[in-house]
Amino acid sequence: MANKMLQFVQTERDMPEKRDADVRNEDFMEIYGDYVEAKAEEQASRCSQCGVPFCQNHCPLENNIPDWLKLTAEGRTEEAYRVSAATNNMPEICGRICPQDRLCEGSCVIEQSGHGTVTIGSVERYLSDTAWENGWVAPIKPRRELPLSVGIVGAGPAGLAAAEQLREKGWQVTVYDRHDRAGGLLIYGIPNFKLDKKIVERRTKRLEDGGIEFVLNCNVGTDISFEKLREKHQSILIATGVYNARDLDVPGGGAKGVTAALPFLIDSNRRNLGDLVKTETAEGKDVVVIGGGDTAMDCVRTAVRQGAKSVTCLYRRDHANMPGSRRETANAQEEGVVFEWLASPKSVHDDGGSASAVRADRMRLGPKDPSGRQRPEAIEGAEFDVKADLVIKALGFTPENLHNITEQLQLTRWSTVRVNPLTFETNLPGVYAAGDIVRGASLVVWAIREGRDAAAHMHTYLKAQMIADAQVAAE
């Protein structure tokens, strides 16, 4: 079987077929096709089976990538899936939305040698989709039921990953979320053309069928107090994510037609889920999106599909310093989005109270700031206007006021939850936190990793609690 691998010299990199921009701009369907079995085996065989697997080292979940690539190349698809799922609660989701170009694939050794990276994400997606089709994704069946219960606040990727890990151990798990569907940003933040919502709903149904209770339309701190949760459950995980949009602090920033990215994306996803949404879309409008991350790319590509007249992205640094995925940026350019690099909004013009244009400064990159990135500086007298009926702020997210949930939690200076960095436990015994509410706005794969890690320590805490309860009862 050794000759199955190291085929990168003879076999070129080949991504799954991508639908033409003119076609995909008309709908919200996923843009990439699927590998057939032979193609997945062929592309997996390009792996060089490095002695030091940099792809695995640069994956937040430390997925055993070389192992499941080798199994795939050998036609052992079910075994390959089981290896991929052993460290990842949502491999088919990560295969679709992870920025592999910045993580595993960006660290691939054969990429560095000029042969083109192994298509790790596409193979991962193929394995999981094949597993679902063939019934290899087994329901959650704990070996035994354990008496203590866990309350998880937030049904996003961190909360769902932790819920699955804890339920598999046998603990009683209840997940609370403010929305009417579970999934967090997976269901309402990420557009369908990147992640079909049936994929998310399939995952959450598996959790529900496995005995996890979901309490939706429940805002902890309002509909139920945090103190009540602590009375009901022996351990709590806070995994609320970060939803507070950074504001556009320029003259005219409050004009009608200026909106935050998340409400725009949530409304779009609700429409695609069949909900009645009364807000306006980008149809027929000149749209300007401000920001350079993955959320900005989701917004520009959504606006295109809604029938915008024009879509422009303003980013204050150059293309090389853009934080978003290079692959997503390229997809947006193919779909007709205009990028104004080195451009920073200076004001929003309004006509009768409604946005009509964005005035921006031309920028240049100056000395490095404390983060090590070159600081953008405005070029005097180099202003320009971009017509805009709809201005979308995609400037990042910060935590909401967690003291609305409970004032007992200790927070950091960034308003994230302060936790023990090894155990994820907060200052409150038995209360843990994971995901963006600890790390700050980050990637889904990091949320899954931290949800898994927190769950492992919660399991240890609950076992100790159960032993203590047994000793008290014996006395």
Secondary structure, DSSP 8 states (H G I E B T S, - for coil): -GGGS--TTTS------B--HHHHTTS-S-SB----HHHHHHHHTT----SS-HHHHTSTT---HHHHHHHHHTT-HHHHHHHHHHS-S-HHHHHHHS-GGGTTGGG-HHHHTTS----HHHHHHHHHHHHHHTT-S-----SS--S-EEEEE--SHHHHHHHHHHHHHT-EEEEE-SSSSS-THHHHTS-TTTS-HHHHHHHHHHHHHTT-EEE-S--BTTTB-HHHHHHH-SEEEE-----EE----STTTTSBTEEEHHHHHHHHHHHHTT----S--STT-EEEEE--SHHHHHHHHHHHHTT-SEEEEE-SS-GGG--S-HHHHHHHHHTT-EEE-SEEEEEEEEETTEEEEEEEEEEEEEEE-TTSSEEEEEEEEEEEEEE-SEEEE-S-EE---GGGT-TTS-B-TTSSB---TTT-B-SSTTEEE-THHHH-S--HHHHHHHHHHHHHHHHHHHHHHHHHHHHHHH-
